[in-house]
């Protein structure tokens, strides 16, 4: 998730995971720990995706959160498709 420390990555991940769970309509099903995990992993997915597609090597804090939210939404969407989970 960029050049931030572990605590900042967890905070960004928690924010991104919470926003993604709201977007996907899963907020009531997910707890804080799940939001953090999805957000941190989603941050990795989003940053990898955007750095690969758009060569955005050093995005700012706001774009880090945007990338993490998009990555977390992709992660939740894929999870729903793989497990057959429905809203």
Secondary structure as UniProt FT lines:
FT   HELIX           6..23
FT   TURN            24..25
FT   TURN            27..29
FT   HELIX           32..54
FT   HELIX           61..83
//
